[in-house]
Amino acid sequence: MNEHPLFASLTSSVSLLLFLAVCILVIIGMWKVLIKGGLPGWGCIIPVYNIYCLVKIARKECWWIFLLLVPVVNIVIAIIVSVAISRNFGKGGGFAFGLILLPWVFYPILGFGNATYGSVPAMSAP
């Protein structure tokens, strides 16, 4: 199979542009989430500091940052932090599931939506 170099170049360029668009979408969404949480929006683009900001929005202790840096443990802690962020914005478990699996979709929804930081999710009737 002989692939034309122009096609390969075009495909890689489109892939790069798509990747950059998704990255920018996540940055903008997280920027808005941090602003809603009372933290500086630029914190989402600084490595490790963005973890600190998410832990603060989740209302967890600062030492959780170190847990997020430990392999394998970080998966469980990231899920807990995502659930806490979802709850602190008045969203439920389904939204937390979305934050975990599709952050490029759900962080912009959280940032640009009408969710407010500190609100408590409504409890369903028994």
C-alpha positions in Angstrom: 0.0 0.0 0.0 1.6 3.1 -1.2 0.2 6.2 0.4 0.6 9.6 -1.3 2.7 12.0 0.8 0.3 14.9 0.3 -2.6 12.8 1.8 -0.5 11.8 4.8 0.5 15.4 5.4 -3.1 16.7 5.1 -4.3 14.0 7.4 -1.7 14.8 10.1 -2.5 18.5 9.7 -6.2 18.0 10.2 -5.5 15.7 13.2 -3.2 18.4 14.7 -5.8 21.1 14.2 -8.5 18.9 15.8 -6.3 18.1 18.7 -5.5 21.8 19.3 -9.2 22.7 19.0 -10.1 20.2 21.7 -7.2 21.4 23.9 -8.4 25.0 23.6 -12.0 24.0 24.3 -10.9 22.3 27.6 -8.7 25.3 28.6 -11.6 27.7 28.0 -14.0 25.5 29.9 -11.7 25.0 32.9 -10.8 28.7 32.8 -14.5 29.5 33.4 -14.9 26.8 36.0 -11.9 28.3 38.0 -13.4 31.8 37.7 -16.7 30.5 39.0 -14.9 28.8 41.9 -13.3 32.1 42.9 -9.8 31.2 41.6 -7.8 32.9 38.8 -8.7 31.5 35.4 -5.1 31.4 34.2 -4.5 28.7 36.8 -5.8 26.1 34.3 -2.7 26.5 32.0 0.0 26.2 34.7 1.1 22.6 35.3 0.6 21.3 38.8 -1.1 24.6 39.9 -4.1 23.5 37.8 -4.3 20.4 40.0 -4.1 22.6 43.1 -7.0 24.7 41.7 -9.2 21.7 41.0 -8.4 20.2 44.5 -9.4 23.6 46.0 -12.6 23.7 44.0 -13.4 20.2 45.2 -12.9 21.4 48.7 -10.3 18.8 49.5 -7.1 19.2 51.5 -3.9 20.4 49.8 -2.1 17.1 50.4 -4.5 15.5 47.9 -2.3 17.1 45.2 0.4 14.6 46.1 -2.0 11.7 45.8 -2.8 12.9 42.3 0.9 12.6 41.5 1.1 8.9 42.6 0.5 6.4 39.7 -2.6 4.2 40.0 -3.7 6.1 43.1 -4.3 9.2 41.0 -7.0 7.4 39.0 -9.1 6.9 42.2 -8.4 10.3 43.6 -9.2 12.0 40.2 -12.6 10.3 40.2 -13.2 11.5 43.8 -12.2 15.0 42.9 -14.4 15.0 39.8 -17.4 13.9 41.9 -16.7 16.5 44.5 -16.4 19.3 41.8 -19.7 18.1 40.3 -21.4 18.2 43.7 -19.9 21.6 44.6 -21.5 23.0 41.4 -24.9 21.4 42.2 -24.6 18.6 39.7 -25.2 14.9 40.3 -23.4 11.7 39.7 -24.2 11.5 36.0 -22.5 14.9 35.5 -19.5 13.7 37.5 -19.3 10.6 35.2 -19.3 13.0 32.3 -16.4 15.0 33.9 -14.4 11.8 34.2 -15.0 10.4 30.7 -15.6 13.5 28.6 -13.9 16.4 30.2 -13.6 18.3 26.9 -17.4 18.4 26.8 -18.4 18.7 30.4 -16.0 21.3 31.7 -17.3 23.8 29.1 -20.8 22.9 30.0 -20.0 23.5 33.7 -18.1 26.7 32.9 -20.6 28.3 30.5 -23.8 26.8 32.0 -25.9 28.3 34.8 -24.3 26.1 37.6 -23.0 28.1 40.5 -20.2 27.1 42.8 -21.3 26.1 46.3 -24.8 25.1 45.3 -26.0 21.7 46.6 -27.6 19.2 44.2 -31.3 18.6 44.6 -32.2 15.4 46.4 -34.7 13.2 44.6 -37.8 12.2 46.5 -37.8 8.6 48.0 
